[in-house]
Each structure stands twice: as C-alpha cells, then as structure tokens.
Amino acid sequence: MRAVIRGIGSFLPQRVMTNLEMSEIVETSDAWIQERTGIRERHIADEGQFTSDLGYEAALKALQDAGMTADDIDLIVVATSTPDLTFPATATMIQERLGMRHGAAFDIQAVCSGFIYGMHVTNALLKSGGAKRALLIGAETFSRILDWTDRGTCVLFGDGAGAVVIEAVEEGALLKEDASGILQTFVRSDGAHRDMLYVDGGPSRTQTVGHLRMLGNQVFKHAVTDIAQVIRDCAEQAGVDIADIDWFVPHQANQRILTAVAKRLKLRPEQVISTVAQHANTSAASVPLAMDTAVKDGRIKKGDLVMLEAFGGGFTWGAALLRY
C-alpha cells in the first residue's frame, strides 16, 4: 500500500495584524521584526473563533480539492497544541461538524512538528490497513497562549490551519508513470531541551493554560542543526539524493532559520517555500499552509518531489518526503 495525497486546503482568520499594529502593543518596530524574523504580518482568530473552526474550514477546502466528502473519510488526525478544550479531542469536534458518524478521530501533539508527526502516524495507519482515507489537519490559535508583553515571542506567532486528504492505494493499482505518494517519514525528539521552548501552564501542574516561553538564540542553534540533519536522514532512508528534490516546504518559524538550513544543504533559495512574511509561525499549521500556497500558485506540480520538515518544542523535529 502507498499513502497518496488527494487534496489540500488551508484557512486563515480574516483579521490581519501588521507589525505596525504590533508596535502599538509592545515595544518593537516593523524594521526590528522584519530584520530578525522576516515576518511582516500575521492572522489572528476572532473572539469566539476556535482551533476547531479553523481546522474545519481547512478540511472542507481539502475535501473539495480531492473531490470527496466526509462520507469518504474514515480517519481524522488533528495536529495541535492549542485545542479548543483539554478534552474531547479537537478532531472529534471537526468530525461532528463534518457530519461524520463513522471511523475515528484523535489529536496529536508535537507542537510545531505536529503536522510531520501526524503524517508519520497517518502514513503508517493507511499502509497497515487501519484506515482507507484520512484527513490530516494542522490547526492552531497560538495567539491564545502568547504573553503580549514579551516582544521576543508575541511577534513571532499567528493563527491558521491547513489540511490534506490522504488515501491508501495499492501500489499495483497505480499507473507505472504515477509514482505519487509519501515515500518516507522520519521523526525525532529530545526532552532534555524542553526548558528552551515550552508553555508555563497545564492542567496537571498549574491548572492554568499558561504562556509560551522561549530562549530564542538557543532554539535557533538547535533548529538549524537538527533540521538539516533530519532532511539528510529522511532523504537517505528513501534512497533519494537531496539534489534531486524539487521543493522544500519548511516549518515557517523564522526566515533566518529557513535561510541557514538552505545554506547548509546547498539549496537554491527559490526551492524553499516561504510564507513566514504573511503568516508568521502558525506552529503545526505552518507546513500545510505553506504547501497549499505553493500548490495553488502553481509552483508545486503533480509529480514533483517535495520535502517537508519542522522543528518544535520538546524538542521535536521531523521530515517527510513525498511525490505530489
């Protein structure tokens, strides 16, 4: 069996917060933010607009792109660190809104690496026969866990969602010229560095939601090294030369990280899909958001070899190689 992406979609809240507006909230400036991060603006969920709402809208667009309905789906996996509630899973809320009364739905939490971890898990379930067609969604409302007095973190994040429809197909049923599908996934973690990027609250420890805390310089160093290595590892396991990959869709954390990783791997800048200027860091939503942007504007085409990667709190990191 091979897991093949059949559709992709994304959704952003209507409200846009520019760097100028950010400078009215915290001591910063458009020049300061752009120089250090590459971010110009971010989307912020309205009051009463939740992670499940963003994920639901992205799911509808992915289903439409795939030419399918919820009746065709038997698995929903939502990658998020900002669920609507502690439980039930945000995935089950989206399942209910889609009118889906069969199959299974659950959340996965690996912070900014959540979508890659979700692809790793979904790929395994589809290939093993655990499901036939899945909705994999990355959705976040990180604006709800930011300390808006901390300019080192609040300027970095935004809200959004992205989704893909993935179908299990027997390899023998694919045409010889159709090599599409997920070729390899590779995930890693190291809990020793959790204090460099974390949220200082939770049900068991503080009975509060908490706020995001980060040691930016330390995270940067680890991210550049670990992302470059996981891309090499994923490509090597797939038997693919990095030079043969058409597009790289990274987690949109910071333009400086994207540039540094590309330099290490000797990638051409135009090969790296960057939406960080418009979306900022949307955590688990950033990879599918960036990929959907590149598919919709015609850069990523059918048959292209695409490498996805992400790095997040925990630390967690991972990569996924696919032929679109």
Buried (B, 14 or more C-beta within 10 A) or exposed (E): BBBBBBBBBBBBBEBBBBBEEBBEEBEBEBEBBBEBBBBBBBBBBEEEBBBBBBBBBBBBBBBEBBEBEBEBBBBBBBBBBBBBEEEBBBBBBBBBBBEBEEBBBBBBBBBBBBBBBBBBBBBEBBBEEBBBBBBBBBBBBBBBBBBEEBBBBBBBBBBBBBBBBBBBBEEEEBEEEBEBBBBBBBBBBEEEBEEBBBBBBEEEEEEEBBBBBBBBEEBBEBBBBBBBBBBBBBBEBBEBEBEEBBBBBBBBBBBBBBBBBBEBBEBEEEBBBBBBBBBBBBBBBBBBBBBBBBBBEEBBEEEBBBBBBBBBBBBBBBBBBBBB
